[in-house]
Structure formats: structure tokens, C-alpha cells
Amino acid sequence: MTVAEAMRGDGPDSVLLDIEGTTIPVAFVHQVLFPYARRALPGLLAARGGEPAVRDAVAAIAALAPGVDPLAQLNAWMDRDEKIGPLKALQGLAWEEGYRTGALRATLYPDVLPALRRWHAAGVRLAVYSSGSEAAQRLIYGHTTEGDARGLFDGFYDLRIGGKREADSYRAILAEAGWVAGRTLFLSDIVAELDAAAEAGLRTCQLVRPEDGTRPGGTHRVAATLDEVAGLFGLPDAP
């Protein structure tokens, strides 16, 4: 046990974080990222259709929706906010271009990076689990308005690990990361995800951000900021 772990007592030594509604406003995703991808996808498919990643995504669309125009299917999935692998992959490619050119910058909740930096400095291991692709996750944290925050995280997990409402997905993350369920805290705004994590033995807390209109639900502990999470679970708090 490290000195930092001893100081934390029975507090978590690892934290798994959702993104949308937890560390970044829902408005950024729905009003900035999604519209940007919708505008960019037609040009991306036309200009980069020969690239392996694009070809693979288009082939996956054809397997899931035979006979449907790929762009029409992508738009239909975006209309329903579906968590579909090829959609997420292509959105990630579109966002990569936007971040590279400076058209996109991620604006996190103001409490997020200070808290994550404190936790990381104290030896708490951090990772991200989102329905957005691992590449998209790295883009968000690599291009924040406060700089590159990717170094704070030990891992990034997406739908390759499994659905976020399935307990086995959290068990797989624990196995891959080498974390202990009872010492790992999962933070999300979605009750069904928290339920699945709790079933896998993780500790849980629902982020109820007033800006997003999130409502408390289930039997999980509730916090409005990561500073409140720190107080509830014995993590390093603001000085």
C-alpha cells in the first residue's frame, strides 16, 4: 500500500468516469460535437472512403442495415442518438479533424480538471468509460480549453469492452486495468449504468449536474460536482 492509499483509508484508489453529463456538459456534446459531425460526415465519406477505418465502418453499416445508403443510416442513428460502433467510429474521425484544425475545443465542467489533478497527484488511478470511441475520448481530453489532460488517465474504454448497462463490461474493465471492484468508484449521470457497475461490485455515485437537469434516481449516492464526490468518498478535496 502506498502512502497516498494509507492516507485515504477505505476510500477508492481508482475512479472510472463517464464523460457526457459527468465531466463535460451535455450541451457541448449535443450542441457542438454532434452538429459538427453531422455537417462533416458527407465530406468525410466522399474524401476518405478509401481509408481502412472508413471502409471498415461503411462495411459495418452495410452489415447492420443492408441496402440502406450509409449516410442516410448514419443520419438516422444520429437522430435517435444511437450508441452504434460504426457511427461512433466515423464521428470520431470527423471530430479528430475538427480538433486538429482548432475548430473544436472541449469545455469541461470547471470543477473537473482541478479535482482530477488532485486525485492523480495523490496516486488515485483514473480511467474513462464512454460510449464514444476511445479515439474520441482522447480527443476530448487532449484538446480541452485548459490544455492536454490525457496524462491524468491510465486508460480509455469504449464499446469494444461491452455496453455500459451490462455488469460484465465493468468486470472486464477491472480485469484489464487490474483494479479491485470494492476500491473502484464509477461516476456517471445515468442510473442504468450505475446499476450495472454496482452489480459488478463497484462503488457508485450519480453526478446530478443542475446545468443538465439530471434527476437523482436509484439507490446511488448523489453529487453535483467532483468536489462533492471527494467529500462523500474520502478522495483528495480542494484546499
C-alpha positions in Angstrom: 0.0 0.0 0.0 1.4 3.4 -0.9 1.4 6.4 1.5 -1.3 8.0 -0.6 -3.5 4.9 -0.2 -2.9 4.7 3.5 -3.9 8.4 3.9 -7.2 7.6 2.0 -8.1 4.8 4.4 -11.0 2.9 2.9 -11.6 5.5 0.1 -11.4 4.4 -3.5 -7.9 4.0 -5.1 -9.3 4.1 -8.6 -12.0 6.1 -10.3 -13.8 5.3 -13.6 -15.5 8.2 -15.2 -18.3 8.7 -17.7 -18.0 11.8 -19.9 -21.3 13.3 -21.1 -23.2 14.8 -18.1 -20.4 13.8 -15.7 -17.2 15.7 -16.8 -18.5 17.6 -19.8 -21.8 19.4 -20.3 -24.5 17.6 -22.3 -24.9 20.8 -24.2 -21.3 20.5 -25.6 -22.0 17.1 -26.9 -25.4 17.8 -28.4 -25.0 21.4 -29.5 -21.3 21.3 -30.6 -19.9 17.8 -31.2 -23.0 16.1 -32.8 -23.8 19.0 -35.2 -20.2 19.3 -36.2 -20.1 15.6 -37.1 -23.4 15.7 -39.0 -22.0 18.5 -41.1 -18.6 16.8 -41.7 -19.7 13.2 -42.4 -20.8 13.7 -46.0 -17.4 15.2 -47.0 -15.5 12.6 -44.9 -17.2 9.7 -46.6 -16.5 11.2 -50.0 -12.9 12.3 -49.5 -11.7 9.4 -47.2 -13.7 6.5 -48.4 -10.6 4.5 -49.3 -9.1 4.7 -45.8 -9.2 1.4 -43.9 -11.0 2.9 -40.9 -13.7 4.4 -43.1 -14.0 1.3 -45.2 -14.4 -0.8 -42.1 -17.1 1.5 -40.7 -19.0 1.5 -44.0 -18.9 -2.3 -44.2 -20.2 -2.4 -40.6 -23.1 -0.1 -41.6 -23.9 -2.4 -44.6 -24.0 -5.4 -42.3 -26.3 -3.7 -39.8 -28.6 -2.0 -42.4 -28.4 -3.9 -45.7 -29.3 -1.9 -48.7 -29.5 1.4 -46.9 -27.4 4.4 -48.0 -24.6 4.7 -45.4 -25.0 8.4 -44.9 -28.8 8.1 -44.6 -28.3 5.4 -42.0 -25.8 7.5 -40.1 -28.2 10.4 -40.0 -31.0 8.1 -38.8 -28.8 6.8 -36.0 -27.8 10.4 -35.1 -31.4 11.4 -35.0 -32.0 8.7 -32.3 -28.7 9.2 -30.5 -27.9 5.5 -31.1 -24.7 4.1 -29.5 -23.6 2.2 -32.6 -20.0 1.2 -33.3 -19.6 2.4 -36.9 -21.4 5.7 -36.1 -19.1 6.4 -33.2 -16.0 5.5 -35.2 -16.9 7.9 -38.0 -17.9 10.6 -35.6 -14.5 10.2 -34.0 -12.8 10.7 -37.3 -14.8 13.9 -38.0 -14.0 15.3 -34.6 -10.3 14.5 -35.0 -10.3 16.8 -38.0 -12.1 19.5 -36.0 -9.8 19.3 -33.1 -6.7 19.2 -35.4 -7.8 22.4 -37.2 -8.8 24.2 -33.9 -12.5 24.3 -34.8 -13.3 22.2 -31.7 -12.1 22.7 -28.1 -13.6 20.7 -25.2 -15.1 22.8 -22.4 -15.2 20.7 -19.2 -17.2 21.5 -16.1 -15.0 23.9 -14.1 -14.6 21.5 -11.1 -13.4 18.6 -13.2 -9.7 19.2 -14.0 -8.8 20.6 -10.6 -10.3 17.6 -8.9 -8.8 15.1 -11.3 -5.4 16.7 -11.0 -5.6 16.4 -7.2 -6.7 12.8 -7.3 -4.0 11.9 -9.8 -1.3 13.7 -7.8 -2.4 11.7 -4.7 -2.0 8.4 -6.5 -5.6 7.7 -7.4 -5.8 5.9 -10.7 -8.2 7.3 -13.3 -9.8 5.9 -16.4 -12.7 6.8 -18.8 -15.6 4.7 -19.9 -17.8 6.2 -22.6 -20.0 5.0 -25.5 -17.9 7.4 -27.6 -14.9 5.7 -29.2 -11.6 5.6 -27.4 -10.2 7.9 -30.1 -12.9 10.4 -29.4 -12.3 10.3 -25.7 -8.6 11.0 -26.2 -9.5 13.9 -28.5 -11.8 15.5 -25.8 -9.2 15.3 -23.1 -6.3 16.1 -25.4 -7.9 19.3 -26.6 -9.6 21.0 -23.6 -9.8 24.7 -23.1 -7.3 24.1 -20.3 -4.8 22.1 -22.3 -4.0 18.4 -22.8 -5.3 16.3 -19.9 -4.7 12.9 -21.3 -1.8 12.2 -18.9 -4.2 12.1 -16.0 -5.7 8.8 -17.2 -4.4 5.2 -17.1 -7.0 4.0 -19.6 -9.8 4.8 -22.0 -12.6 2.2 -22.6 -15.4 2.3 -25.1 -18.0 -0.1 -26.5 -15.4 -2.7 -27.5 -15.4 -3.7 -23.8 -19.2 -4.0 -23.9 -22.3 -2.0 -23.3 -22.4 0.4 -20.4 -25.6 -1.1 -19.0 -24.1 -4.5 -18.7 -22.3 -5.6 -15.5 -19.9 -7.8 -17.4 -18.4 -4.7 -19.1 -17.3 -3.3 -15.7 -15.9 -6.7 -14.7 -13.9 -6.7 -18.0 -12.5 -3.2 -17.3 -11.5 -4.2 -13.8 -9.7 -7.3 -15.2 -8.0 -5.3 -17.9 -6.9 -2.5 -15.6 -6.0 -4.7 -12.7 -8.3 -2.8 -10.3 -10.3 -4.1 -7.3 -14.1 -3.7 -7.5 -14.6 -2.6 -3.9 -11.8 0.0 -4.2 -13.1 1.4 -7.6 -15.6 4.2 -7.9 -17.7 4.7 -11.0 -19.1 8.2 -11.7 -22.0 8.7 -14.2 -25.2 10.6 -14.6 -27.1 7.6 -15.9 -28.8 5.3 -13.3 -28.8 2.2 -15.5 -25.0 2.4 -15.9 -24.6 2.9 -12.2 -26.8 -0.1 -11.6 -24.7 -2.3 -13.8 -21.4 -1.1 -12.2 -22.9 -1.7 -8.7 -23.9 -5.3 -9.8 -20.2 -5.8 -10.7 -19.2 -4.7 -7.2 -18.0 -1.2 -8.0 -18.8 1.8 -5.7 -21.0 4.3 -7.5 -22.1 7.9 -7.4 -24.6 9.7 -9.7 -23.5 13.1 -10.9 -26.6 15.3 -10.9 -25.5 18.5 -12.7 -28.0 21.3 -12.4 -26.9 22.6 -15.9 -28.1 19.3 -17.4 -31.3 18.9 -15.5 -30.3 15.5 -14.3 -32.6 13.9 -11.7 -31.4 11.7 -8.9 -32.5 8.1 -9.2 -32.0 4.6 -7.8 -30.1 3.9 -4.6 -26.8 5.5 -5.5 -25.1 8.4 -3.7 -25.5 11.7 -5.4 -23.2 14.7 -6.0 -23.4 17.8 -8.1 -19.6 18.3 -8.5 -16.4 16.2 -8.2 -15.6 18.3 -5.1 -18.8 16.8 -3.5 -17.7 13.4 -4.7 -14.4 13.8 -2.9 -16.2 14.7 0.3 -18.5 11.7 0.1 -15.8 9.1 -0.7 -12.7 10.4 1.1 -10.9 11.5 -2.1 -8.4 14.4 -2.0 -10.5 17.6 -1.7 -9.9 21.2 -2.6 -7.6 23.0 -0.1 
